[in-house]
Structures are given as C-alpha cells and as structure tokens.
Amino acid sequence: MTVHRSILFGLLAAVLFVGRALAVSWDMPTPYPDGNFHTRNIEMFAKEVTAATDGAVEIRVHSNQSLFKHPEIKNAVRGGQVPLGEILLSRLGNENAVFEADSVPFLATDYEAAEALWQAQRPIVEKLFDHEGLMVLFSVPWPPQGLYSKKAIDQVEDLRGVKFRAYNAATERLAQLAGAVPTQVEAAEVAQAFATGRVDAMMTSPSTGADSKAWDFVSNYYDVQAWLPKNIVFVNKRAFRALDTKAQRQVLEAAAAAETRGWQMSLEETKEKTDLLRENGMNVAPPSPKLKDGLKAIGETMTEEWVAKAGEDGRAILEAYRKSSAGAR
C-alpha cells in the first residue's frame, strides 16, 4: 500500500510539474502610466487571458515605458525579447505611411468614422505586420485630438515660430505646415518639456493632457477634434504559435473583448478628461472659424500627401473608407 501511495504521489507531482512547465509568462511593455485608460484596458485583458487559460498564460504588464522605451517596443517584440506589446500605431509612419492613416488631420474625426477607417486599414496593417513576424491582437483609439497652447490661438498663423510637440511623422508635418517648430516629445515627457521650454504647444488627446496635468503649464485647450489616433496591441507570431490551439483561441477572444471595451472606454474618457481640464482652470473652447478653416486646409494638404506616400495600399484604404457610410459623409 505504501509503495502504491508513493507511486501515486509521484505521478501527481509529475503531472503538476508538467503543468507548470507548460505554463508561460509573458512580459508586456506599454508606453503609458497605470491610470491611463489604455493601460487599464490592457490590465483587464491580461487578467482575462490568465483566467480563461487557467493560468497557462500569464501576462505581466510593464507600464509607462518601464521595460522598454516607446520607440523600442516594436523591435523588442519582433526580435523576441518580449512576446507582445503596445504602441501608438502612427509612430510607424516613417516605416510605411499606411500606419498613419488615422493621424491624417480631419480625415476621420469622430468614433463612427474612426471605426470605419480602422476596418479599411486593418487588413493592410495585418499584412504588413505578418511580413515582420507579428500579429495584430487589437486596437483602441485615443479621444479626438485637441490643441493645447500657452498663448491664445485664433488662427493657424498664430502658431508660426511656436515650439510644437510632435509624437509621430504626422504631427511633425502638421507643425511644419502651420509654420511651427516641431520637437519630438514622448507622452511621459510632456510636463518636463513644457516646464523647460522645449515646447509651448501640442496637439494631443484630453487623456494625455490630464495624465500630464496640462493645466500646470498651459492655459488653453481648443477642442478641434482633428483625428483619433489608435494604439495597437500585437504579438510575436512564434510566441503565439507556441501556445496550444485552445489557448490561442482564448487569447484572441480576450483581445476581441478588449477592443470592444477599449473603444467604449475611449468614448467615456473624452468627456471625463475634457471636463477635468475645465475643472482645473483651463480655457476649454471650440476653435474659432478661422482656426478651424486653417487646420482643415492643412488636413486637405496632408491627405493628398499621405495618399502619395502610401501608394496603392493607401488608395485602397481611402477608397474602402469613403465607400462606408461614415467616410462618405
């Protein structure tokens, strides 16, 4: 009996050991702080994956550039240093203009239009990622982008010579067309950049404004609703394929839920964080007609430039988008 019991315990221990050996722990770098709604959504995604797989896949989120800096995340995932990560999709615009479709000013300016643009853009983004050994899991937009400035801005000409924060190729080009001076600044460095005089204005979401406590360094927020840039969460294909079929399905199901939830969180975030800017003493206002017209003209120029850069893929995205009800408005 004792021998049999020993054998049984040994078999149980072996089963437990194998179960633990098959479990994987994935480190996931993200660029934004814990309180940001993108990070909160990803934390929920990570917990849902762990729960759905009964602990077979554990995702540990490393927020606020604590594991890799934002510009390093894509290559870290591609090179297998980490299995998955999150980035701002339009940061990749210098690699391929297709990635910055959602940052073309005034092309898609509300959530319905942003969703239609993503549906047009996603197949081509997935194809490009696939060529690099990567797979798209989900994407979530930021709230519509607004203009923050130390001084009052009544028309585009008021931005001439102003040091303007850029965070991708599109915002750099917008600054150039407005006559401003673009300066690359990550979201985590916004407050310091304004405090040290590196920048005096920026185009970004109410979320980033609230995260950085913009009221401490600028007075004005113009709700120009220029575009809704998206963050994208993606995984190394080798790491994903190393999971069994059931775990793969569970990760994809959690990703689909995170995309749906994230879009709703973004919509709620828009009102909440815009109200917060106002509550902290900022002048929150719509753009003047002159400013709106000037920015729209820049948007038309940038749309033409973007199509020229993006080539056939860009034209396909724009055609599919404009065929949708949102893009045809």
GIJOSUL-V6162 format. One record per residue. SS is DSSP state (2 for helix, 1 for strand, 0 for the rest). OMEGA is omega in degrees with one decimal (999 if undefined). Layout:
ss=SS omega=OMEGA
ss=SS omega=OMEGA
This chain:
ss=0 omega=-179.4
ss=2 omega=179.1
ss=2 omega=178.4
ss=2 omega=179.5
ss=2 omega=179.7
ss=2 omega=178.1
ss=2 omega=179.8
ss=2 omega=178.8
ss=2 omega=179.0
ss=2 omega=177.8
ss=2 omega=178.6
ss=2 omega=179.3
ss=2 omega=179.3
ss=2 omega=178.4
ss=2 omega=179.6
ss=2 omega=-180.0
ss=2 omega=179.2
ss=2 omega=179.0
ss=2 omega=179.1
ss=2 omega=-178.8
ss=2 omega=-179.3
ss=2 omega=179.0
ss=0 omega=178.7
ss=1 omega=177.2
ss=1 omega=-177.0
ss=1 omega=171.6
ss=1 omega=-176.1
ss=1 omega=175.9
ss=1 omega=175.0
ss=0 omega=-173.3
ss=0 omega=-165.3
ss=0 omega=-174.5
ss=0 omega=-175.4
ss=0 omega=-176.3
ss=0 omega=-179.0
ss=0 omega=-174.0
ss=2 omega=175.5
ss=2 omega=-179.2
ss=2 omega=179.4
ss=2 omega=177.8
ss=2 omega=179.6
ss=2 omega=176.0
ss=2 omega=177.3
ss=2 omega=176.7
ss=2 omega=-179.0
ss=2 omega=179.5
ss=2 omega=179.7
ss=2 omega=177.3
ss=2 omega=-179.8
ss=2 omega=-179.6
ss=2 omega=-176.6
ss=2 omega=-178.1
ss=0 omega=-178.6
ss=0 omega=177.0
ss=0 omega=180.0
ss=0 omega=175.6
ss=1 omega=177.5
ss=1 omega=179.1
ss=1 omega=178.4
ss=1 omega=-175.9
ss=1 omega=176.7
ss=1 omega=-172.0
ss=0 omega=169.4
ss=0 omega=177.5
ss=0 omega=-174.7
ss=0 omega=179.7
ss=0 omega=174.2
ss=0 omega=173.1
ss=0 omega=-177.0
ss=2 omega=-177.7
ss=2 omega=-176.3
ss=2 omega=-168.5
ss=2 omega=-177.1
ss=2 omega=-178.5
ss=2 omega=176.9
ss=2 omega=177.5
ss=2 omega=-179.9
ss=2 omega=-178.3
ss=0 omega=177.8
ss=0 omega=176.0
ss=0 omega=172.0
ss=0 omega=-175.4
ss=0 omega=-179.4
ss=1 omega=-178.4
ss=1 omega=179.3
ss=1 omega=174.2
ss=1 omega=167.9
ss=1 omega=-172.5
ss=2 omega=-175.3
ss=2 omega=174.1
ss=2 omega=-176.7
ss=2 omega=-176.8
ss=2 omega=179.1
ss=2 omega=175.4
ss=0 omega=-179.7
ss=0 omega=-176.5
ss=2 omega=178.0
ss=2 omega=-175.2
ss=2 omega=-177.0
ss=2 omega=177.9
ss=2 omega=-176.8
ss=2 omega=179.0
ss=2 omega=172.3
ss=0 omega=-173.5
ss=0 omega=172.9
ss=0 omega=172.3
ss=0 omega=175.7
ss=0 omega=-168.7
ss=0 omega=174.6
ss=0 omega=-172.1
ss=2 omega=178.5
ss=2 omega=179.7
ss=2 omega=179.7
ss=2 omega=177.6
ss=2 omega=178.8
ss=2 omega=179.1
ss=2 omega=178.6
ss=2 omega=178.2
ss=2 omega=177.2
ss=2 omega=-174.7
ss=2 omega=-169.3
ss=2 omega=-178.2
ss=2 omega=-178.8
ss=2 omega=174.6
ss=2 omega=179.4
ss=2 omega=178.9
ss=2 omega=-179.4
ss=2 omega=177.7
ss=2 omega=-178.7
ss=2 omega=179.5
ss=2 omega=179.8
ss=0 omega=178.5
ss=0 omega=-177.6
ss=1 omega=179.2
ss=1 omega=178.0
ss=1 omega=173.7
ss=1 omega=176.6
ss=1 omega=-179.2
ss=1 omega=-178.3
ss=1 omega=-178.1
ss=1 omega=166.6
ss=0 omega=170.8
ss=0 omega=178.6
ss=0 omega=-174.9
ss=0 omega=178.3
ss=1 omega=-176.4
ss=1 omega=176.1
ss=1 omega=-179.2
ss=1 omega=175.0
ss=0 omega=-179.2
ss=0 omega=178.5
ss=0 omega=179.7
ss=0 omega=-179.0
ss=0 omega=-179.7
ss=0 omega=-177.7
ss=2 omega=-178.8
ss=2 omega=179.2
ss=2 omega=178.8
ss=2 omega=-178.4
ss=0 omega=178.2
ss=0 omega=-179.0
ss=0 omega=176.7
ss=1 omega=-167.1
ss=1 omega=179.2
ss=1 omega=173.6
ss=1 omega=177.1
ss=0 omega=174.4
ss=0 omega=-177.2
ss=2 omega=-177.7
ss=2 omega=179.7
ss=2 omega=175.6
ss=2 omega=-179.8
ss=2 omega=177.3
ss=2 omega=179.0
ss=2 omega=-179.9
ss=2 omega=-179.3
ss=2 omega=178.2
ss=2 omega=-178.9
ss=0 omega=178.7
ss=0 omega=-178.7
ss=1 omega=-176.3
ss=1 omega=177.0
ss=1 omega=-177.8
ss=1 omega=-179.7
ss=0 omega=176.5
ss=0 omega=-178.7
ss=2 omega=-177.6
ss=2 omega=-175.5
ss=2 omega=-173.9
ss=2 omega=-176.5
ss=2 omega=-179.3
ss=2 omega=-179.1
ss=2 omega=176.9
ss=2 omega=-177.4
ss=2 omega=-178.2
ss=0 omega=177.0
ss=0 omega=176.9
ss=0 omega=177.5
ss=0 omega=179.6
ss=0 omega=179.8
ss=1 omega=177.5
ss=1 omega=172.1
ss=1 omega=-179.6
ss=1 omega=-174.1
ss=0 omega=171.6
ss=2 omega=179.8
ss=2 omega=180.0
ss=2 omega=176.7
ss=2 omega=179.1
ss=2 omega=178.8
ss=2 omega=-176.8
ss=0 omega=-178.1
ss=0 omega=-175.0
ss=2 omega=-179.4
ss=2 omega=178.1
ss=2 omega=-175.0
ss=0 omega=173.1
ss=0 omega=-177.4
ss=0 omega=-168.6
ss=1 omega=172.6
ss=1 omega=179.7
ss=1 omega=-175.0
ss=0 omega=-174.0
ss=0 omega=178.9
ss=0 omega=-172.6
ss=0 omega=179.3
ss=0 omega=178.9
ss=0 omega=179.6
ss=0 omega=-175.7
ss=1 omega=164.0
ss=1 omega=179.5
ss=1 omega=176.0
ss=1 omega=-173.9
ss=1 omega=-173.8
ss=1 omega=172.7
ss=1 omega=-175.1
ss=2 omega=179.3
ss=2 omega=179.4
ss=2 omega=-179.5
ss=2 omega=-177.7
ss=2 omega=176.4
ss=0 omega=176.3
ss=0 omega=174.5
ss=0 omega=-174.2
ss=2 omega=-179.3
ss=2 omega=179.8
ss=2 omega=176.8
ss=2 omega=179.8
ss=2 omega=-178.3
ss=2 omega=176.0
ss=2 omega=-179.7
ss=2 omega=177.4
ss=2 omega=177.5
ss=2 omega=178.4
ss=2 omega=178.4
ss=2 omega=178.1
ss=2 omega=-179.8
ss=2 omega=178.1
ss=2 omega=179.0
ss=2 omega=-179.3
ss=2 omega=-177.5
ss=2 omega=178.4
ss=2 omega=177.6
ss=2 omega=177.6
ss=2 omega=179.1
ss=2 omega=178.6
ss=2 omega=178.9
ss=2 omega=-179.3
ss=2 omega=-177.5
ss=2 omega=-179.4
ss=2 omega=-175.8
ss=2 omega=-175.5
ss=2 omega=173.7
ss=2 omega=175.9
ss=2 omega=-179.1
ss=2 omega=176.3
ss=2 omega=-179.8
ss=2 omega=-178.4
ss=2 omega=179.8
ss=0 omega=169.1
ss=0 omega=179.0
ss=0 omega=173.6
ss=1 omega=-179.5
ss=1 omega=-173.9
ss=1 omega=171.9
ss=0 omega=177.6
ss=0 omega=173.8
ss=0 omega=177.4
ss=2 omega=-179.6
ss=2 omega=179.2
ss=2 omega=179.7
ss=2 omega=-180.0
ss=2 omega=-179.8
ss=2 omega=179.0
ss=2 omega=178.0
ss=2 omega=178.7
ss=2 omega=176.0
ss=2 omega=178.7
ss=2 omega=179.3
ss=2 omega=176.9
ss=2 omega=-177.4
ss=2 omega=175.8
ss=2 omega=178.2
ss=2 omega=-179.9
ss=2 omega=-178.4
ss=2 omega=179.3
ss=2 omega=179.4
ss=2 omega=179.9
ss=2 omega=-173.5
ss=2 omega=174.6
ss=2 omega=-175.7
ss=2 omega=178.8
ss=2 omega=179.1
ss=2 omega=178.2
ss=2 omega=178.7
ss=2 omega=177.9
ss=2 omega=-177.2
ss=2 omega=179.6
ss=2 omega=179.4
ss=2 omega=179.7
ss=2 omega=-176.5
ss=2 omega=173.7
ss=2 omega=177.8
ss=0 omega=-178.6
ss=0 omega=-179.0
ss=0 omega=-178.2
ss=0 omega=-178.1
ss=0 omega=-176.3
ss=0 omega=999
